[in-house]
Amino acid sequence: MSSAPLHPPRTPAEPRSRALWDGTSSLTRPGLIRVPAVITAWFWVIKVFTTAQGEATSDFFVHLPHVSPYLVVGGGFLVFVAAMALQLGVRRYIPPVYWLAVTMVAVFGTMCADAIHIQLGVPYWATTTAFAVAVAVVFWAWYRTEGTLSIHSIVTLRRELFYWAAVLATFALGTAWGDLMAFTLNLGFLTAGILFAVVIAIPALGHRFAGMGSVLAFWFAYVITRPLGASFADWMGFPATTHGALGWGHGAVSLMFTALIAVGVLHLTVSRVDVEPGRSPLPKLT
């Protein structure tokens, strides 16, 4: 009679990989099925592209002649709901589905923020303050309920709903903040974009050198990507007579960033660098 061990021998611990501002240092977890498992530089590049595309797309459709902005916002809401339903309906992370949802959050979030200012006449400082409070409330409720804000803790539907609420709130905040800097403070689109490009370095440097937590650094950067991308999209798309813009047109800018997003998402789909740790050729922060 063989004397097989009651328990299988322990295997060597798997290597651990710390990704870029991902809120954790562990490898892929089975519960992470609908969001990126590894946050690399590709995530941040595509994220900025979606913010720029959302700004340009919203401006193009909202300002269409002979079309009611209420009809446009309503249509944007329906597409946003469809994209979110598709995202929540899949069983695993699929890059085109996930980034379609992010892009539609960018478009619809921009429409909401702009509509409050343009249609209701609420000043940018007020909308910026209100959306900042909304972001704080979402994060407070999320943390109080789940005990963590890490993107790598999203293993239940409730946590994913908190995640998308935070994404939508941060997009609206970033839209209002960017417009506040460009219009109310009269910095112009290019100057505001350069300023936000400097500000987004704060979480990177803080995380690398000053002990800023990964989760805080992630969401800090996430908020800043919105006004960063939107400022440069406005600089490219608005008429040349508006704050020194280039005058390319909102439609052309929207198509350009849509193409860039498609290229980035195709790369993620093929390379799987945001699914399988260690496969990304890009340098890590830590």
Secondary structure, 3 states (H helix, E strand, C coil): CCCCCCCCCCCCCCCCCCCCCCCCCCCCCCCCCCCCCCCCHHHHHHHHHHHHHHHHHHHHHHCCCCCCHHHHHHHHHHHHHHHHHHHHHCCCCCHHHHHHHHHHHHHHHHHHHHHHHHCCCCCHHHHHHHHHHHHHHHHHHHHHHHCCCCHHHCCCHHHHHHHHHHHHHHHHHHHHHHHHHHHHCCCCHHHHHHHHHHHCHHHHHHHHHCCCCHHHHHHHHHHHHHHHHHHHHHHHHCCCCCCCCCCCCHHHHHHHHHHHHHHHHHHHHHHCCCCCCCCCCCCCCC
